[in-house]
Amino acid sequence: MTSDASSGQQRTLVGITFKICSVAVFVAMSSLIKAAGELPAGQIVFFRSFFAIFPILIFLGFRHELRTAFSTKRPLNHIARGVVGVSAMGFGFFALTRLPLPEAITLNYAQPLLVVVFSAIFLGETIRIYRWGAVAVGLVGVLIISWPTLTLLRSGAALGDQEVLGVIAAFIAAAISAVAMLLVRSLVHSERTATIVLWFSLTASVVALLTVPFGWQALATRQVLLLILAGFCGGLGQILMTSAYRHAEASVVAPFEYTSMLLSIVVGYFAFGDVPTLHMLVGGAIVVAAGLFIILRERQLGLERAASRKASQPPG
């Protein structure tokens, strides 16, 4: 094995390690938010966003990138991404506080499936039959996860039922988050990752503060500490995730996102007594399989495009 190949393999392993660590930290963040209890979504978003800024600033200061971290020529695009992202976070945190931890996290796996759909609708991207098939299969998996709640609705359960509201909120969060991902796609062509993350955290904090008149709750000391820790975990998770994609290709690292399902089952069981249902396990496995297929298909298409570009280049 050549030294270049060995170095590349080592970087890939480092990238995978960073990704798994980021997943673990994000699951910890979700667990802390769930442990804080049923609080207004805007209040949770504020703590998650504002206190995430501090570890990010420390990291950028260590890399001597703090001075230019906020520089941008597209402030309105950042604000738009922030508003959309806040909406997704708000619905996601609402679902998290009303559903078992594994179910809330697994339903979020609908997001990459919806990114494919919205890419075709809003960006005019050509989506071939393989990926459409994977999206259809993945959405069937989401339907299986949600089937017990749909059965509740059919049997006459009110829309005010907290679990029903949680599932609806999780669906809406996945859809809005998919739109946010499309906005991030447009930003990454001209903006640095640090700039995108900082602008999002600041925008989210300001927008979340606007929800104060809608009924923030007085917090116990324990809740404050849990939410501050959740914010720090959010910032740390973002740093680890960014580092993962810096060390390895996205198509290699992305599949490890699904380790969050296993972690959430373990944490949910021991911390909250959440026992995964058969519907969640079967549906989750289908959604994960569909997501992995889309990732691998993207990798294959990327390799084919690179080979095509190389073949079309003139010799010499």
C-alpha positions in Angstrom: 0.0 0.0 0.0 1.4 3.4 -1.0 1.9 6.2 1.6 -0.8 8.3 -0.2 -3.3 5.4 -0.1 -2.5 4.8 3.6 -2.9 8.5 4.4 -6.2 8.6 2.6 -7.5 5.6 4.4 -6.4 7.1 7.8 -8.2 10.4 6.9 -11.3 8.4 6.1 -11.3 6.6 9.4 -10.8 9.9 11.2 -13.8 11.3 9.3 -16.0 8.3 10.2 -14.9 8.6 13.9 -15.8 12.3 13.9 -19.2 11.6 12.3 -20.1 8.9 14.9 -19.0 11.2 17.7 -21.2 14.0 16.2 -24.2 11.6 16.0 -23.7 10.6 19.7 -23.5 14.3 20.7 -26.7 15.2 18.8 -28.5 12.2 20.4 -27.3 13.6 23.8 -28.6 17.0 22.8 -32.0 15.5 22.0 -32.0 13.6 25.3 -31.3 16.7 27.3 -34.1 18.6 25.6 -36.5 15.7 26.2 -35.4 15.6 29.9 -36.2 19.3 30.3 -39.9 18.5 29.8 -42.7 20.0 27.6 -41.6 23.6 27.1 -42.5 26.1 24.4 -40.7 25.2 21.2 -39.4 28.8 20.7 -37.8 28.7 24.2 -36.0 25.5 23.4 -34.8 26.8 20.1 -33.3 29.9 21.8 -31.3 27.9 24.3 -30.2 25.4 21.6 -29.1 28.2 19.2 -27.7 30.8 21.5 -25.5 28.5 23.6 -24.3 26.6 20.5 -22.5 29.8 19.5 -19.9 29.6 22.3 -18.2 26.3 21.4 -18.2 27.3 17.8 -16.5 30.6 18.6 -13.9 28.9 20.8 -13.2 26.4 17.9 -12.9 29.3 15.4 -10.6 31.2 17.7 -8.4 28.2 18.1 -8.2 28.0 14.2 -7.5 31.8 14.0 -10.6 32.2 11.8 -12.7 34.3 14.2 -12.0 37.7 12.6 -13.6 36.8 9.2 -16.1 34.2 10.4 -19.1 36.6 10.0 -18.0 38.1 6.7 -20.6 37.5 3.9 -22.0 39.0 0.8 -25.3 37.2 1.1 -26.8 38.2 4.5 -30.4 37.9 3.2 -29.8 34.4 2.1 -28.4 33.5 5.6 -31.4 35.1 7.2 -33.8 33.2 5.0 -32.0 30.0 5.8 -32.2 30.9 9.5 -35.9 31.5 9.5 -36.6 28.3 7.7 -34.2 26.4 10.0 -35.8 27.8 13.1 -39.2 26.6 12.0 -37.9 23.1 11.4 -36.2 23.1 14.8 -39.3 24.4 16.5 -41.5 21.6 15.1 -38.8 19.0 15.7 -38.3 19.9 19.3 -42.1 19.9 19.8 -42.2 16.4 18.4 -39.2 15.4 20.6 -40.9 16.4 23.8 -44.1 14.4 22.9 -42.8 11.2 21.3 -40.5 8.4 22.5 -36.9 9.4 21.7 -36.3 6.6 19.1 -39.5 7.4 17.2 -38.9 11.2 17.1 -35.3 10.7 15.8 -36.3 8.0 13.3 -39.2 10.1 11.8 -36.6 12.8 11.0 -35.0 10.3 8.6 -37.8 11.4 6.2 -35.8 14.6 5.6 -33.2 13.2 3.0 -36.1 11.5 1.1 -37.9 14.8 0.9 -34.7 16.6 -0.2 -34.9 14.4 -3.3 -38.5 15.3 -3.9 -38.0 19.1 -3.4 -34.8 19.1 -5.5 -37.0 17.9 -8.4 -39.8 20.4 -7.7 -37.9 23.5 -6.8 -34.5 23.1 -8.5 -35.5 21.2 -11.6 -33.0 18.4 -10.9 -33.4 15.2 -12.9 -34.3 12.4 -10.6 -34.2 9.0 -12.2 -36.4 6.0 -11.4 -34.0 4.4 -9.0 -34.1 7.3 -6.6 -37.8 7.9 -7.0 -38.3 4.2 -6.1 -36.1 4.6 -3.0 -38.1 7.7 -1.9 -41.4 5.8 -2.3 -40.1 2.8 -0.3 -38.7 5.2 2.4 -42.0 7.0 2.7 -43.7 3.6 3.1 -41.3 3.0 6.1 -42.4 6.4 7.5 -46.0 5.4 7.1 -45.3 2.1 9.0 -43.7 4.0 11.9 -46.7 6.3 12.1 -49.3 3.6 11.7 -50.2 3.3 15.4 -50.9 7.1 15.5 -52.9 6.9 12.2 -54.9 4.1 13.8 -55.6 6.4 16.8 -57.0 9.0 14.4 -59.2 6.5 12.6 -60.6 5.3 15.9 -61.6 8.9 16.8 -58.7 10.2 18.8 -58.7 14.0 18.9 -56.1 16.0 17.0 -55.2 17.5 20.4 -53.8 14.2 21.5 -50.1 14.9 22.3 -48.7 11.9 20.5 -50.8 12.6 17.4 -49.5 16.2 17.5 -46.0 14.9 17.9 -46.1 12.8 14.8 -47.6 15.6 12.7 -45.0 18.0 14.0 -42.2 15.5 13.1 -43.5 15.3 9.5 -43.7 19.1 9.2 -40.2 19.4 10.7 -38.7 16.9 8.2 -40.4 18.8 5.3 -39.2 22.2 6.4 -35.7 20.8 7.2 -35.5 19.5 3.6 -36.2 23.1 2.3 -33.5 24.4 4.7 -31.0 21.9 3.2 -31.8 23.2 -0.3 -31.0 26.7 1.0 -27.7 25.5 2.5 -26.8 23.9 -0.8 -27.0 27.3 -2.5 -24.9 28.9 0.3 -22.0 26.4 0.3 -21.0 27.5 -3.2 -19.9 30.9 -2.0 -19.9 30.8 1.8 -17.6 29.0 4.3 -19.1 26.4 6.7 -18.2 28.5 9.8 -20.1 31.5 8.3 -23.2 29.5 7.6 -23.2 28.0 11.0 -22.7 31.3 12.9 -25.2 33.2 10.9 -27.8 30.4 11.4 -27.2 30.3 15.2 -27.5 34.1 15.5 -30.6 34.3 13.3 -32.2 31.4 15.1 -31.5 33.0 18.5 -33.1 36.4 17.4 -36.1 34.7 15.8 -36.6 32.5 18.8 -36.6 35.6 21.1 -39.6 36.9 19.1 -41.7 34.1 20.5 -41.4 35.4 24.1 -44.8 37.1 24.0 -46.4 33.7 23.1 -45.8 32.3 26.5 -42.3 31.3 27.6 -42.3 29.4 30.9 -40.4 30.1 34.1 -37.7 27.5 34.3 -36.4 25.5 37.2 -32.6 25.5 37.7 -32.4 21.9 36.5 -34.2 22.8 33.2 -31.9 25.8 32.6 -28.8 23.6 33.1 -30.3 20.9 30.8 -31.1 23.4 28.0 -27.7 25.2 28.3 -26.0 21.8 28.0 -28.2 20.9 25.0 -27.0 24.2 23.3 -23.4 23.4 23.9 -23.9 19.8 22.6 -25.5 21.4 19.5 -22.5 23.5 18.8 -20.0 20.7 19.6 -22.0 18.4 17.3 -21.9 20.9 14.5 -18.1 21.2 14.9 -17.6 17.4 14.9 -19.9 17.0 11.9 -18.0 19.7 9.9 -14.7 18.0 10.8 -16.0 14.7 9.6 -16.9 16.0 6.1 -13.5 17.8 6.0 -11.6 14.5 6.5 -13.7 12.1 4.3 -16.1 12.2 1.4 -19.8 12.9 2.2 -20.9 9.6 0.6 -18.6 7.7 2.9 -19.5 9.6 6.1 -23.3 10.2 5.6 -24.4 6.6 6.2 -23.1 6.7 9.7 -25.9 9.2 10.5 -28.2 6.2 10.9 -26.3 5.0 14.0 -28.4 7.6 15.8 -31.3 5.1 15.6 -29.4 2.5 17.6 -28.2 5.1 20.1 -31.6 6.6 20.5 -33.1 3.1 21.2 -30.5 2.5 24.0 -30.7 6.0 25.5 -34.5 6.1 25.2 -34.8 2.7 27.0 -32.4 3.4 29.9 -33.1 7.2 30.4 -36.9 7.4 29.6 -38.2 3.9 29.6 -39.1 4.1 25.9 -39.5 0.6 24.5 -39.3 0.6 20.6 -42.3 -0.8 19.0 -42.3 -3.3 16.1 -43.7 -0.7 13.8 -40.8 1.7 14.7 -38.2 -1.0 14.2 -39.6 -2.3 10.8 -40.4 1.1 9.5 -37.1 2.5 10.7 -35.2 -0.3 9.0 -37.0 0.5 5.7 -36.3 4.2 5.9 -32.6 3.6 6.7 -32.3 1.2 3.7 -33.9 3.7 1.4 -31.7 6.5 2.7 -28.5 4.3 2.3 -29.6 3.5 -1.3 -29.9 7.1 -2.2 -26.5 7.9 -0.7 -24.8 5.1 -2.6 -26.6 6.0 -5.8 -25.4 9.6 -5.4 -21.9 8.2 -5.0 -22.1 6.1 -8.1 -23.5 8.9 -10.2 -20.7 11.2 -8.9 -18.1 8.7 -9.9 -19.7 8.4 -13.3 -19.8 12.1 -13.8 -16.1 12.5 -12.8 -15.1 9.7 -15.2 -17.1 11.3 -18.0 -15.4 14.7 -17.3 -12.0 13.1 -17.3 -12.6 11.3 -20.5 -13.8 14.5 -22.3 -10.7 16.4 -21.3 -8.2 16.8 -24.2 -4.9 14.9 -23.6 -1.8 16.8 -22.4 
